[in-house]
Amino acid sequence: MLPKIDHSGQIPIYEQIAQWMRQNILSNQWSQDLKLPSEDDLASSIQVSRGTIRKAIEALIDERLLVRIHGKGTFVDNNLVFEQQPDGRIAGFSRDLISRGIPYSTEVLLSELVVPDTEVFDLLSMKPKQKIYHMKRLRIVRNDPVILVENHIVHDFCEGIENTDFNTKQFYATLENEFRLEFDWARRTYMAKVADKKIAQLLKIKYGAPVMYLEELYHLVGDTPIELTRAWINAEVFHISTLIKREDEKRDTPGIYR
């Protein structure tokens, strides 16, 4: 079904077409590796200029939902689910998915109040007898589990959180809005790993397949460590990008460029 274009609306025509394409891809109406009609054919069918079609396609190439292969055409390339920048915002994975318009569901595997192990105890600078709220969840996109998330938060800061249904609620939004916690900064660490048997089974990937391991230590205003996140992400759906500026490089190491 072709898009209905509002020529008198405030949304640019290329954005309307890009949204139509995006919805078709994210809803799986356009399957992985599907070849799009030529720009001329799309322009003729939708009755817009070829330049408008090209601008819409380039927007989705930038989003990594389409890929253009020289001499062959433009194809759906929708394996990428998570994209993060090393200097990115403080946000949970659900916010990243929502911001990209990707439908997802959550399955809580574990929810408990426990005394943490020594490593978590030390990282969160906890006091004796303090407990953490410990939770494990799967993020599911297009019926496939793509990420296992494990949260550890000092329970004194969010008493009663164990009664929250995180199958439907966002974790960090709940901490900010319901428990009035004010996050200030987080230390984020990425590591390349291979899936052990348990991770492979949960993510439905092969034993020994590559996964991206992510660890984040969240701090409140005042540098108080409060929450540790560990995550294992199917490497096929994860991408890291960064912006490098030559002027920044020259400023950091001025002697080399004299």
N, C-alpha and C positions, 0 to 999 in steps of 0.2 A: 504494500500500500504506500502510495506516494504521500509526501507531507503536504499539509494545507498551509500555504504561504499567506501570511498577513502582510500585504504590501504597504498598508497604511499604519502599521503598528510601530511601536518604539524599538522593538528588538530587530537588529539588522537581519537581513534576509539570510546571510551566510550563517549566522548563529542559529536561526530557526532550522536550517538544513543540518547543521552540525548536531543540534539537539536530537533531531529525527534519527540521524545515523547513530548517535551515541545510545539512544534508547534501543534501537534494533540490535546493537552489539551487546549491551549489558543484559538484555532480556534473552539473549541467545537466539533471537530470530535470525540474526546473521551469525552463522557458525564460524569457528576458528578456521582460518585459511581461505574463507570465502573470497573469491575475486569480485571486486566491484565492477560495474559497467564502466566504460570509458567516460571521461569528463564530458565529452561531447554528447554522448548518449544520455547521461544524467541531466545535463543542462537542457537538452531537448525535451526529455520526459517531464521535468519539473517546471520547464518554461522560465528559466533564468539564464543568466550569462555563464559562459564557461569560467570566467574569472571568479564568479561567486561560488561555483562548485569547488574550484581549486582552493579557495580560501577556507571553505568548510572542511575539506579533506586535510589541508595542512594543519588546521586546529586539532584534528583528531590524531594526526601523526605526532604532533607535539605532546599529546596526552598518552601516546603509545597504545592507542586503540587500533590504529591502522599503520601499515607499513607499505612504502612504495618501493618496488623492485624494478630497477632500470631494465627496460626492454620487455618486461612481463606484465606490469600493471600494479594496481593497488589492492592490498589484501587485508582482511581482518586479522589482527594480531593481538588477541585479548588475553594472553597468558599473564601479563603483568597485573598484579592486584595492589601491591604495596610499593610505594616509592617514597623514600625518605632522603632528606639532606642532612649531612652531619651537623649543620648548624640550624636544624629545623626547629619548629615550634614544640612546646611542651603539649602533647596531646596523646590520647589513647588511640588504639588502632581503629576503634569504631568511628572516631571522628575523621580519620583519614579516609575510611571507606565512604562515609556520608558525604564528605567534601567532594569526592570523585563521582558521586551518584551511583555507587555500586551496592546493590542489595546484598544483605548478609543476614545470617542468623547466628545465635550463640547457644552453646550447650555447656552448662556448668557441670563439670565432672566431680568437683570436690569443693566443699565449703565447711570450714572448721575453725574453732578457736584452739590454738595450741601454744605450747612453749617452743620458741624457735630453736633451731640448731645453732651451734656456736658461730658459724659463719654469718648467718642472718642476724643473730644477736649483736655481733660486733659491728656489722655494717650499719645497723640502725641505732647504734649507741644506746642500747636498751639497759634498763635497770633489772636487778634480780626480781624474779616472780612476775615480770611483765609478760603478757601474751600478745600474739599477733593474730590477726584475721588472715587466714590462708585460703586461697581460692585458686582453682585450676579451671580454665575454660577453653573450649574450641571455638574458633571463628570459622564459619562455614559459608563459602561463596559458591554459588551455582552448584549446590549439593556436594561440594568437595571441601573437606577440612583443609584449611591452608595455614593455620597458625595455632599453636598451643601457647596459651598465656598463663603464667603463674604469678600471682600477686601475694605480697607479704606486707601488711601494714600494721603499725603499732596500734593495738586495740584501744588504748586509753584515749586516743584522739577521735575515735569514731564508735563509741559504745552503742550497740544495737545494730551495727551494720550487717551482722550475721542474719538478720531477719529480712534483708532486702533480696528481692528476686532479680539476680543479675542475668537471668536468661532474657530479660526484657529491658533492664535498665543499664545505662552506661556507668561504668565504675568511677571514672574521674569526675564526670558531671555530678554524680551522687555525692562524692566527697566535697566538691566545691559548693554545690547548691543546698544540700541537705545538712551537711556537717560543718559548713562554713570554713573549710580548710583553704588557706591561701597559699598555693604553690608558688615558689619563687624561681627555682632552677632545678635542673636534673643533670646528672652525669650519665651519658649514654655510651655504651661500649658494644662494638660489633665484633663477632668472631665467626669464622667459617668452621663448620663442624660437619660430621657425618651422623646420620640418624642411627641411634641404637635401636634395638628391637622394639622397645616401648614407644619411642617417638615415631618410628616407622609405622607401627600398627595404628597409632592415633591419627597420623596425617595421611595414612593410606598411600605411603610411598615405599620404595624398596629399602630393605635393610642396607645401610651403608650409603644411601643416597645423600647428596649434599643438602645441608640446611644452613640457614643463617641464624646464628644464635645472637640474641640481643639482650643486654642487661641494662636496666635503668635504675638509678638511685635518686629518688625524688626528695627535695628539701622544701620545707616551709620558709616563709620569710623569717630571717634570723638564723638561717643555716642549720635548722633542725632537720636531720634525716628522719623521714617518716615512712617511706614506702619503697620496697624493692620489687621490681618487675623483672621476670625472666621470660623470654619468649623464644620459641623455636619455629622458624618460618620455612615453608617449602621454598627452596632456592629458585625454583622455576617461576615463582610469582613475585619475587622481591628484587628491587632495584635501588641502588644508591647513586645519587647524582650530587655534584657540587659545582659551584661557580668559581672559577679561578681568574683573578685579575692580575695582569702583569704589573700594574702600578703598586698593588699591595705587596707583591713579591720584592719589588725594588725597594720599597720603604722598609720592609723587614730586614733585608740584607743589603744595605746601601753600598758597602765596600766592594761587593762583587761586581757591581755594575758601573764602577767609575773607570 
